[in-house]
Amino acid sequence: MTVYSIKDLELISGIKAHTIRIWEQRYGLFTPQRTETNIRYYDSDQLCKLLNISNLIANGYKVSQIAKLSKTEMQNKVNELIDSNELTDTKAGILINRLIDSAINYDEELFQELFYKSVDTYGLIGAFTHVIYPMLIRIGLMWFKQDIIPAQEHFISNLIRQKLFVAINSLEQASNNAESWLLFLPEDEEHEIGLLLSYFILKSKGKRVFYLGQRVPISSLDSIIHKKQPDAIHFFLVKNNCCKKTQEYIDQISEISKGIKVHVSGNEILKSQVKMPRIFNWINSLEKFTSKI
């Protein structure tokens, strides 16, 4: 069982620990358990309850009203907010919190429902901009702090990957004379959701895509670039490797991609620590990527 300290609840929900304690004492909203050394902790159900409460608070509900709601009534209120037609930042926040709930509880049915509601509200690209990426960032921080276990992170990431593959496969294949792009992740990179989204955008714009996916050796890149002569290359650098290793990789890509447009996305910290060739284009947003196509 994954357990959370009150500080964890504060970081994940944005509700101050002091406020959570007051809600416990005044309204009985939470019932923390205690370790043998008398340290309080909370379980996944209580975290999910807090996320729902934060959703309602952000939309004008008073905590005294919320405290009178049953678990089902509280969930119904949150669902009503999601189903509302208004496009608001708080609606995106609700969807993010509920998606985190689906990851914590391995709830595929809930994920499916929320994913499609996000797409219906914002469109596929907008859903990733406003909901999916922010949710993944929060889950990544939770995983880093060990507030969420790797299985939960893999569960939600793989569901998102499945959705992207379905969306990609639903698009028509580009003609052989269309502009061609080579997409890949370096040998030590494995998180491909951003790359798959690039694949979808490019294919939807009628581009021809050679998609290599994760962990591609540099020797394989040399071979396919020589054979296919793509018009453009796009890859991600996310892992915080040492500057020397990253710089060596960039220099190698520069050497084998002469005459080809190279687009790089990923970790802004890495970008500031290495020297990018002038011909490389750093992409730091979906809007910038689509403008370069």
C-alpha positions in Angstrom: 0.0 0.0 0.0 1.3 3.5 -0.9 1.1 5.9 2.0 1.4 9.7 2.1 2.5 12.2 4.7 0.5 15.3 5.3 3.3 17.2 3.5 2.9 14.9 0.5 -0.8 15.7 0.4 0.0 19.4 0.5 2.5 19.1 -2.4 0.2 17.0 -4.6 -3.1 18.8 -4.0 -1.9 22.4 -3.4 -3.9 22.5 -0.1 -1.8 23.6 2.9 -1.0 21.0 5.5 -2.4 23.4 8.2 -5.7 23.6 6.3 -5.9 19.9 6.0 -5.4 19.5 9.8 -8.2 22.0 10.4 -10.5 20.1 8.0 -9.7 16.9 9.9 -10.5 18.4 13.3 -13.5 20.6 12.4 -15.2 18.5 9.8 -13.8 15.0 10.2 -13.0 14.9 6.4 -9.9 12.7 6.9 -8.9 10.0 9.3 -5.1 9.6 9.2 -3.5 6.4 10.6 -0.4 6.4 12.6 2.9 4.5 12.5 4.4 2.7 15.5 6.3 5.9 16.2 3.1 7.9 16.1 3.7 9.6 12.7 0.4 10.2 10.9 0.0 9.0 7.3 -2.8 8.8 4.7 -3.8 6.2 2.1 -4.7 6.5 -1.6 -8.4 6.8 -0.9 -7.8 9.9 1.3 -5.5 11.4 -1.3 -8.1 11.0 -4.0 -10.8 12.5 -1.6 -8.5 15.5 -1.1 -8.1 16.0 -4.8 -11.9 15.9 -5.3 -12.3 18.4 -2.4 -9.7 20.7 -4.0 -11.6 20.6 -7.3 -14.8 21.6 -5.6 -13.1 24.4 -3.5 -11.6 25.8 -6.7 -15.1 26.0 -8.2 -16.8 28.0 -5.4 -17.9 25.3 -3.0 -17.5 25.9 0.8 -15.8 23.2 2.8 -18.7 23.2 5.2 -21.0 22.2 2.2 -18.5 19.6 1.0 -18.2 17.9 4.5 -21.9 17.0 4.3 -21.5 15.1 1.0 -21.2 11.4 0.8 -18.3 9.9 -1.3 -20.8 9.3 -4.2 -22.3 12.8 -3.9 -18.9 14.4 -3.9 -17.9 12.4 -7.0 -21.1 13.3 -8.8 -20.5 17.0 -8.1 -17.0 16.7 -9.6 -18.4 14.9 -12.6 -20.9 17.7 -13.2 -18.0 20.2 -13.3 -16.2 18.1 -15.8 -19.3 17.8 -18.0 -20.0 21.5 -18.0 -19.5 23.2 -21.3 -17.3 26.0 -20.1 -13.6 26.0 -21.0 -11.8 27.1 -17.8 -8.4 26.5 -16.2 -10.2 25.0 -13.2 -11.8 22.4 -15.6 -8.4 21.4 -16.8 -7.3 21.1 -13.1 -10.2 18.9 -12.3 -9.4 16.6 -15.2 -5.7 16.5 -14.1 -6.7 15.5 -10.5 -9.1 12.8 -11.7 -6.5 11.4 -14.1 -4.0 11.2 -11.2 -6.8 9.4 -9.3 -7.1 6.9 -12.1 -3.3 6.2 -12.0 -3.3 5.8 -8.2 -6.1 3.3 -8.4 -5.2 1.5 -11.7 -8.7 2.5 -12.9 -8.6 2.1 -16.7 -12.3 2.8 -17.1 -12.0 6.1 -15.4 -8.9 7.0 -17.5 -10.8 6.2 -20.7 -13.7 8.4 -19.6 -11.5 11.3 -18.7 -9.2 11.1 -21.7 -12.2 11.3 -24.1 -13.7 14.2 -22.1 -10.4 16.0 -22.4 -10.2 15.4 -26.1 -13.9 16.4 -26.6 -13.2 19.6 -24.6 -9.9 20.7 -26.1 -9.2 18.5 -29.1 -6.3 16.0 -29.1 -3.5 18.5 -29.2 -5.2 20.9 -26.7 -5.9 17.9 -24.4 -2.1 17.2 -24.3 -1.3 20.9 -23.8 -3.8 21.6 -21.0 -4.4 18.3 -19.3 -2.1 15.3 -20.2 1.3 17.0 -20.1 0.6 18.9 -16.8 -0.7 15.6 -15.4 2.4 13.7 -16.4 4.6 16.4 -14.9 2.8 16.1 -11.6 3.0 12.3 -11.7 6.7 12.5 -12.6 7.3 14.7 -9.5 5.2 12.2 -7.4 7.3 9.3 -8.7 10.5 11.2 -8.1 9.5 11.7 -4.4 8.2 8.1 -4.3 4.7 9.3 -3.7 3.6 7.2 -6.6 5.1 3.8 -7.4 6.7 3.0 -10.8 3.8 0.6 -11.7 1.3 3.4 -11.4 3.4 5.7 -13.6 3.8 3.0 -16.2 0.1 2.2 -16.0 -1.0 5.7 -17.0 1.8 6.3 -19.5 1.1 3.1 -21.4 -2.6 3.9 -21.6 -1.7 7.3 -23.1 0.7 5.6 -25.6 -2.1 3.3 -26.7 -4.4 6.3 -27.4 -1.7 8.0 -29.4 -1.0 4.9 -31.5 -4.7 4.6 -32.3 -4.9 8.2 -33.3 -1.8 7.9 -35.5 -3.1 4.7 -37.2 -6.4 6.4 -38.0 -4.6 8.9 -40.2 -4.0 8.4 -43.9 -0.5 7.5 -45.0 1.5 10.3 -46.7 2.6 10.0 -50.3 6.2 8.9 -51.0 7.1 12.4 -52.3 5.9 14.2 -49.2 8.4 15.9 -46.8 9.9 13.2 -44.7 10.8 13.3 -41.0 13.0 10.9 -38.9 11.8 10.6 -35.3 13.7 8.8 -32.5 14.9 8.8 -28.9 18.6 8.4 -28.0 19.9 5.1 -26.7 19.3 5.9 -23.0 15.8 7.6 -23.5 12.6 5.6 -23.1 9.7 8.0 -22.4 8.2 8.4 -25.9 4.9 10.2 -25.3 6.2 13.5 -26.6 7.7 11.8 -29.6 4.5 10.0 -30.4 2.6 13.3 -30.2 5.1 14.7 -32.7 4.4 11.7 -34.9 0.6 12.4 -34.8 1.1 16.1 -35.6 3.4 15.4 -38.5 1.2 12.7 -40.0 -1.9 14.9 -39.6 -0.1 17.5 -41.7 0.6 15.1 -44.5 4.3 14.4 -43.7 6.0 11.1 -44.2 7.4 9.8 -40.9 10.1 7.2 -40.2 9.4 6.4 -36.6 12.2 4.5 -34.8 10.9 5.0 -31.2 13.0 4.4 -28.0 16.6 3.7 -27.3 18.0 4.0 -30.9 21.8 3.4 -31.2 23.7 6.1 -33.0 25.0 3.5 -35.6 21.4 2.8 -36.6 20.8 6.5 -37.2 23.8 6.8 -39.4 22.4 3.9 -41.5 18.8 5.1 -41.9 19.9 8.7 -42.6 22.2 7.6 -45.4 19.5 5.3 -46.8 16.4 7.4 -46.5 17.8 11.0 -46.6 15.0 12.5 -44.5 14.2 16.2 -44.9 14.1 16.8 -41.1 15.0 15.1 -37.8 13.3 15.4 -34.5 14.5 13.8 -31.2 14.1 14.4 -27.4 16.8 14.8 -24.8 15.2 14.4 -21.3 17.6 12.5 -19.0 19.9 14.6 -16.9 23.1 13.0 -18.2 26.5 14.6 -17.7 27.1 17.6 -19.9 30.1 15.9 -21.6 28.1 12.9 -22.7 25.2 15.0 -24.0 27.5 17.3 -25.9 29.2 14.3 -27.5 25.8 12.9 -28.6 24.8 16.3 -30.1 28.1 16.5 -31.9 27.6 13.0 -33.3 24.1 13.8 -34.6 25.5 17.0 -36.1 28.1 15.0 -38.0 25.8 12.4 -39.5 22.9 14.9 -40.3 24.7 17.4 -42.4 22.3 19.2 -44.7 19.3 18.1 -42.8 17.1 20.2 -40.5 17.4 19.0 -36.9 14.8 19.8 -34.2 15.5 19.0 -30.6 13.0 19.0 -27.6 13.3 18.1 -24.0 15.0 19.2 -20.8 15.6 23.0 -20.7 18.3 22.5 -18.2 20.3 20.4 -20.6 19.9 23.0 -23.3 21.5 25.6 -21.1 24.5 23.3 -20.3 25.5 22.3 -23.9 26.4 24.1 -27.1 23.9 23.5 -29.8 25.0 23.8 -33.4 23.6 26.8 -35.1 21.6 24.6 -37.5 19.8 22.9 -34.6 16.4 24.2 -33.7 15.3 23.9 -30.1 11.6 23.2 -29.7 10.1 24.1 -26.3 6.4 24.0 -27.0 3.8 22.3 -29.2 3.0 25.7 -30.7 6.6 26.2 -31.8 6.8 22.7 -33.2 3.6 23.1 -35.3 4.9 26.4 -36.6 8.1 24.7 -37.9 6.2 22.1 -39.9 
